[in-house]
Amino acid sequence: MTPEGARTPRLIPDVLAEYGALTQQALLDYLPAGEPQA
């Protein structure tokens, strides 16, 4: 983590949310259609 990131903690949730959305989309694209999500 950089000091700049530490000075802007309010950006962390935004980054995590964006990363989570990208990860979820990647999983949806990877998994077969109709696969149950936990």
Distance bins in CASP14 RR format, pairs under 12 A and 6 or more apart:
PFRMAT RR
TARGET T0000
AUTHOR 0000-0000-0000
RMODE 2
METHOD distances of the structure
MODEL  1
1 7 0 0 0 0 0 1 0 0 0 0 0
1 8 0 0 0 0 0 1 0 0 0 0 0
1 9 0 0 0 0 0 1 0 0 0 0 0
1 11 0 0 0 0 0 1 0 0 0 0 0
1 12 0 0 0 0 1 0 0 0 0 0 0
1 15 0 0 0 0 0 1 0 0 0 0 0
2 8 0 0 0 0 1 0 0 0 0 0 0
2 11 0 0 0 0 0 1 0 0 0 0 0
3 9 0 0 0 0 0 1 0 0 0 0 0
4 11 0 0 0 0 1 0 0 0 0 0 0
4 12 0 0 0 0 0 1 0 0 0 0 0
5 11 1 0 0 1 0 0 0 0 0 0 0
5 12 1 0 0 1 0 0 0 0 0 0 0
5 14 0 0 0 0 0 1 0 0 0 0 0
5 15 0 0 0 0 1 0 0 0 0 0 0
6 12 0 0 0 0 1 0 0 0 0 0 0
8 14 0 0 0 0 1 0 0 0 0 0 0
8 15 0 0 0 0 1 0 0 0 0 0 0
9 15 0 0 0 0 0 1 0 0 0 0 0
9 16 0 0 0 0 0 1 0 0 0 0 0
10 16 0 0 0 0 0 1 0 0 0 0 0
11 17 0 0 0 0 0 1 0 0 0 0 0
11 18 0 0 0 0 0 1 0 0 0 0 0
12 18 0 0 0 0 0 1 0 0 0 0 0
12 19 0 0 0 0 0 1 0 0 0 0 0
13 19 0 0 0 0 0 1 0 0 0 0 0
13 20 0 0 0 0 0 1 0 0 0 0 0
14 20 0 0 0 0 0 1 0 0 0 0 0
14 21 0 0 0 0 0 1 0 0 0 0 0
15 21 0 0 0 0 0 1 0 0 0 0 0
15 22 0 0 0 0 0 1 0 0 0 0 0
16 22 0 0 0 0 0 1 0 0 0 0 0
16 23 0 0 0 0 0 1 0 0 0 0 0
17 23 0 0 0 0 0 1 0 0 0 0 0
17 24 0 0 0 0 0 1 0 0 0 0 0
18 24 0 0 0 0 0 1 0 0 0 0 0
18 25 0 0 0 0 0 1 0 0 0 0 0
19 25 0 0 0 0 0 1 0 0 0 0 0
19 26 0 0 0 0 0 1 0 0 0 0 0
20 26 0 0 0 0 1 0 0 0 0 0 0
20 27 0 0 0 0 1 0 0 0 0 0 0
20 28 0 0 0 0 0 1 0 0 0 0 0
21 27 0 0 0 0 0 1 0 0 0 0 0
21 28 0 0 0 0 0 1 0 0 0 0 0
22 28 0 0 0 0 0 1 0 0 0 0 0
22 29 0 0 0 0 0 1 0 0 0 0 0
23 29 0 0 0 0 0 1 0 0 0 0 0
23 30 0 0 0 0 0 1 0 0 0 0 0
24 30 0 0 0 0 0 1 0 0 0 0 0
24 31 0 0 0 0 0 1 0 0 0 0 0
24 37 0 0 0 0 1 0 0 0 0 0 0
24 38 0 0 0 0 0 1 0 0 0 0 0
25 31 0 0 0 0 0 1 0 0 0 0 0
27 35 0 0 0 0 1 0 0 0 0 0 0
27 37 0 0 0 0 1 0 0 0 0 0 0
27 38 0 0 0 0 0 1 0 0 0 0 0
28 34 0 0 0 0 1 0 0 0 0 0 0
28 35 0 0 0 0 1 0 0 0 0 0 0
28 37 0 0 0 0 1 0 0 0 0 0 0
29 35 0 0 0 0 0 1 0 0 0 0 0
31 37 0 0 0 0 1 0 0 0 0 0 0
31 38 0 0 0 0 0 1 0 0 0 0 0
END
